[in-house]
């Protein structure tokens, strides 16, 4: 009973936005104070799922971005965690430096990388010219824009993956490794047959947390490309923003967000089932 006021407040803060979004998704409204929302039932969902190719393209790009970014972050994060695991001189300084990208402001990070990707005076094309290689368009190319954004996301969030995996490495028991050394197992064999299996629960948790976050990425994409060039980097979040605040189709945007919420929820439930099936706590 003592915590009930706080519980009620939190529930209202969660329930009201979700309920209002569901309500708007069944209406068509331009945000006008004069013209109220008009009931259209499931028309917004039918239009979105059956006739809106731009939506399906944004879904594909969202999953391309998420899968590529999380996979690279997992591999690099594991490598960094293995390198900085254990005791060595300057350990605290190294760990602090690695974590710096994660604590920086996403918009500031996006602006800094935007300058480095600039085709004429940017750092990356300057490096390419010094190596007698042709400069690239980077964010100005439909083929290179999404990989460039993935690179920025990896730079920013790989430290988070490394931090979680480092915590997992620090909790692994020593006895299996001692037994493996006695049996003559080399470092690679200990990594494949001991470290990776023992680290699976931590890796599943890290991938779950990072995947949900990557699916919802908005700030760096909007700051750097606004979904362009064309629609080459338009993810679901960017498309919903455009529908809401540029086209003022709030009903359509709300239905899009409801579908997006269902996608994120479904992926979360899949990971939960994986954790339960493997006995991961």
Secondary structure as a PSIPRED ss2 file (coil, helix, strand):
# PSIPRED VFORMAT (PSIPRED V4.0)

   1 X C   1.000  0.000  0.000
   2 X C   1.000  0.000  0.000
   3 X C   1.000  0.000  0.000
   4 X H   0.000  1.000  0.000
   5 X H   0.000  1.000  0.000
   6 X H   0.000  1.000  0.000
   7 X H   0.000  1.000  0.000
   8 X H   0.000  1.000  0.000
   9 X H   0.000  1.000  0.000
  10 X H   0.000  1.000  0.000
  11 X H   0.000  1.000  0.000
  12 X H   0.000  1.000  0.000
  13 X H   0.000  1.000  0.000
  14 X H   0.000  1.000  0.000
  15 X H   0.000  1.000  0.000
  16 X H   0.000  1.000  0.000
  17 X H   0.000  1.000  0.000
  18 X H   0.000  1.000  0.000
  19 X H   0.000  1.000  0.000
  20 X H   0.000  1.000  0.000
  21 X H   0.000  1.000  0.000
  22 X H   0.000  1.000  0.000
  23 X H   0.000  1.000  0.000
  24 X H   0.000  1.000  0.000
  25 X H   0.000  1.000  0.000
  26 X C   1.000  0.000  0.000
  27 X E   0.000  0.000  1.000
  28 X E   0.000  0.000  1.000
  29 X C   1.000  0.000  0.000
  30 X C   1.000  0.000  0.000
  31 X C   1.000  0.000  0.000
  32 X C   1.000  0.000  0.000
  33 X C   1.000  0.000  0.000
  34 X C   1.000  0.000  0.000
  35 X C   1.000  0.000  0.000
  36 X C   1.000  0.000  0.000
  37 X C   1.000  0.000  0.000
  38 X E   0.000  0.000  1.000
  39 X E   0.000  0.000  1.000
  40 X C   1.000  0.000  0.000
  41 X C   1.000  0.000  0.000
  42 X C   1.000  0.000  0.000
  43 X H   0.000  1.000  0.000
  44 X H   0.000  1.000  0.000
  45 X H   0.000  1.000  0.000
  46 X H   0.000  1.000  0.000
  47 X H   0.000  1.000  0.000
  48 X H   0.000  1.000  0.000
  49 X H   0.000  1.000  0.000
  50 X H   0.000  1.000  0.000
  51 X H   0.000  1.000  0.000
  52 X C   1.000  0.000  0.000
  53 X H   0.000  1.000  0.000
  54 X H   0.000  1.000  0.000
  55 X H   0.000  1.000  0.000
  56 X H   0.000  1.000  0.000
  57 X H   0.000  1.000  0.000
  58 X H   0.000  1.000  0.000
  59 X H   0.000  1.000  0.000
  60 X H   0.000  1.000  0.000
  61 X H   0.000  1.000  0.000
  62 X H   0.000  1.000  0.000
  63 X H   0.000  1.000  0.000
  64 X H   0.000  1.000  0.000
  65 X H   0.000  1.000  0.000
  66 X H   0.000  1.000  0.000
  67 X H   0.000  1.000  0.000
  68 X H   0.000  1.000  0.000
  69 X H   0.000  1.000  0.000
  70 X H   0.000  1.000  0.000
  71 X H   0.000  1.000  0.000
  72 X H   0.000  1.000  0.000
  73 X H   0.000  1.000  0.000
  74 X H   0.000  1.000  0.000
  75 X H   0.000  1.000  0.000
  76 X H   0.000  1.000  0.000
  77 X H   0.000  1.000  0.000
  78 X H   0.000  1.000  0.000
  79 X H   0.000  1.000  0.000
  80 X H   0.000  1.000  0.000
  81 X H   0.000  1.000  0.000
  82 X H   0.000  1.000  0.000
  83 X H   0.000  1.000  0.000
  84 X H   0.000  1.000  0.000
  85 X C   1.000  0.000  0.000
  86 X C   1.000  0.000  0.000
  87 X C   1.000  0.000  0.000
  88 X C   1.000  0.000  0.000
  89 X C   1.000  0.000  0.000
  90 X C   1.000  0.000  0.000
  91 X H   0.000  1.000  0.000
  92 X H   0.000  1.000  0.000
  93 X H   0.000  1.000  0.000
  94 X H   0.000  1.000  0.000
  95 X H   0.000  1.000  0.000
  96 X H   0.000  1.000  0.000
  97 X H   0.000  1.000  0.000
  98 X H   0.000  1.000  0.000
  99 X H   0.000  1.000  0.000
 100 X H   0.000  1.000  0.000
 101 X H   0.000  1.000  0.000
 102 X H   0.000  1.000  0.000
 103 X H   0.000  1.000  0.000
 104 X C   1.000  0.000  0.000
 105 X C   1.000  0.000  0.000
 106 X H   0.000  1.000  0.000
 107 X H   0.000  1.000  0.000
 108 X H   0.000  1.000  0.000
 109 X H   0.000  1.000  0.000
 110 X H   0.000  1.000  0.000
 111 X H   0.000  1.000  0.000
 112 X H   0.000  1.000  0.000
 113 X H   0.000  1.000  0.000
 114 X H   0.000  1.000  0.000
 115 X H   0.000  1.000  0.000
 116 X H   0.000  1.000  0.000
 117 X H   0.000  1.000  0.000
 118 X C   1.000  0.000  0.000
 119 X C   1.000  0.000  0.000
 120 X C   1.000  0.000  0.000
 121 X C   1.000  0.000  0.000
 122 X C   1.000  0.000  0.000
 123 X H   0.000  1.000  0.000
 124 X H   0.000  1.000  0.000
 125 X H   0.000  1.000  0.000
 126 X H   0.000  1.000  0.000
 127 X H   0.000  1.000  0.000
 128 X H   0.000  1.000  0.000
 129 X H   0.000  1.000  0.000
 130 X H   0.000  1.000  0.000
 131 X C   1.000  0.000  0.000
 132 X C   1.000  0.000  0.000
 133 X C   1.000  0.000  0.000
 134 X C   1.000  0.000  0.000
 135 X C   1.000  0.000  0.000
 136 X C   1.000  0.000  0.000
 137 X C   1.000  0.000  0.000
 138 X H   0.000  1.000  0.000
 139 X H   0.000  1.000  0.000
 140 X H   0.000  1.000  0.000
 141 X C   1.000  0.000  0.000
 142 X C   1.000  0.000  0.000
 143 X C   1.000  0.000  0.000
 144 X C   1.000  0.000  0.000
 145 X H   0.000  1.000  0.000
 146 X H   0.000  1.000  0.000
 147 X H   0.000  1.000  0.000
 148 X H   0.000  1.000  0.000
 149 X H   0.000  1.000  0.000
 150 X H   0.000  1.000  0.000
 151 X H   0.000  1.000  0.000
 152 X H   0.000  1.000  0.000
 153 X H   0.000  1.000  0.000
 154 X H   0.000  1.000  0.000
 155 X H   0.000  1.000  0.000
 156 X H   0.000  1.000  0.000
 157 X H   0.000  1.000  0.000
 158 X H   0.000  1.000  0.000
 159 X H   0.000  1.000  0.000
 160 X H   0.000  1.000  0.000
 161 X H   0.000  1.000  0.000
 162 X H   0.000  1.000  0.000
 163 X H   0.000  1.000  0.000
 164 X H   0.000  1.000  0.000
 165 X H   0.000  1.000  0.000
 166 X H   0.000  1.000  0.000
 167 X H   0.000  1.000  0.000
 168 X H   0.000  1.000  0.000
 169 X H   0.000  1.000  0.000
 170 X H   0.000  1.000  0.000
 171 X C   1.000  0.000  0.000
 172 X C   1.000  0.000  0.000
 173 X C   1.000  0.000  0.000
 174 X C   1.000  0.000  0.000
 175 X H   0.000  1.000  0.000
 176 X H   0.000  1.000  0.000
 177 X H   0.000  1.000  0.000
 178 X H   0.000  1.000  0.000
 179 X H   0.000  1.000  0.000
 180 X H   0.000  1.000  0.000
 181 X H   0.000  1.000  0.000
 182 X H   0.000  1.000  0.000
 183 X C   1.000  0.000  0.000
 184 X C   1.000  0.000  0.000
 185 X C   1.000  0.000  0.000
 186 X C   1.000  0.000  0.000
 187 X H   0.000  1.000  0.000
 188 X H   0.000  1.000  0.000
 189 X H   0.000  1.000  0.000
 190 X H   0.000  1.000  0.000
 191 X H   0.000  1.000  0.000
 192 X H   0.000  1.000  0.000
 193 X H   0.000  1.000  0.000
 194 X H   0.000  1.000  0.000
 195 X H   0.000  1.000  0.000
 196 X H   0.000  1.000  0.000
 197 X H   0.000  1.000  0.000
 198 X H   0.000  1.000  0.000
 199 X H   0.000  1.000  0.000
 200 X H   0.000  1.000  0.000
 201 X H   0.000  1.000  0.000
 202 X H   0.000  1.000  0.000
 203 X H   0.000  1.000  0.000
 204 X H   0.000  1.000  0.000
 205 X H   0.000  1.000  0.000
 206 X H   0.000  1.000  0.000
 207 X H   0.000  1.000  0.000
 208 X H   0.000  1.000  0.000
 209 X H   0.000  1.000  0.000
 210 X H   0.000  1.000  0.000
 211 X H   0.000  1.000  0.000
 212 X H   0.000  1.000  0.000
 213 X H   0.000  1.000  0.000
 214 X H   0.000  1.000  0.000
 215 X H   0.000  1.000  0.000
 216 X C   1.000  0.000  0.000
 217 X C   1.000  0.000  0.000
 218 X C   1.000  0.000  0.000
 219 X H   0.000  1.000  0.000
 220 X H   0.000  1.000  0.000
 221 X H   0.000  1.000  0.000
 222 X H   0.000  1.000  0.000
 223 X H   0.000  1.000  0.000
 224 X H   0.000  1.000  0.000
 225 X C   1.000  0.000  0.000
 226 X C   1.000  0.000  0.000
 227 X C   1.000  0.000  0.000
 228 X C   1.000  0.000  0.000
 229 X C   1.000  0.000  0.000
 230 X C   1.000  0.000  0.000
 231 X C   1.000  0.000  0.000
 232 X C   1.000  0.000  0.000
 233 X C   1.000  0.000  0.000
 234 X C   1.000  0.000  0.000
 235 X C   1.000  0.000  0.000
 236 X H   0.000  1.000  0.000
 237 X H   0.000  1.000  0.000
 238 X H   0.000  1.000  0.000
 239 X H   0.000  1.000  0.000
 240 X H   0.000  1.000  0.000
 241 X H   0.000  1.000  0.000
 242 X H   0.000  1.000  0.000
 243 X H   0.000  1.000  0.000
 244 X H   0.000  1.000  0.000
 245 X H   0.000  1.000  0.000
 246 X C   1.000  0.000  0.000
 247 X C   1.000  0.000  0.000
 248 X C   1.000  0.000  0.000
 249 X C   1.000  0.000  0.000
 250 X H   0.000  1.000  0.000
 251 X H   0.000  1.000  0.000
 252 X H   0.000  1.000  0.000
 253 X H   0.000  1.000  0.000
 254 X H   0.000  1.000  0.000
 255 X H   0.000  1.000  0.000
 256 X H   0.000  1.000  0.000
 257 X H   0.000  1.000  0.000
 258 X H   0.000  1.000  0.000
 259 X H   0.000  1.000  0.000
 260 X H   0.000  1.000  0.000
 261 X H   0.000  1.000  0.000
 262 X H   0.000  1.000  0.000
 263 X H   0.000  1.000  0.000
 264 X H   0.000  1.000  0.000
 265 X H   0.000  1.000  0.000
 266 X H   0.000  1.000  0.000
 267 X H   0.000  1.000  0.000
 268 X H   0.000  1.000  0.000
 269 X H   0.000  1.000  0.000
 270 X H   0.000  1.000  0.000
 271 X H   0.000  1.000  0.000
 272 X H   0.000  1.000  0.000
 273 X H   0.000  1.000  0.000
 274 X H   0.000  1.000  0.000
 275 X H   0.000  1.000  0.000
 276 X H   0.000  1.000  0.000
 277 X H   0.000  1.000  0.000
 278 X C   1.000  0.000  0.000
 279 X C   1.000  0.000  0.000
 280 X C   1.000  0.000  0.000
 281 X C   1.000  0.000  0.000
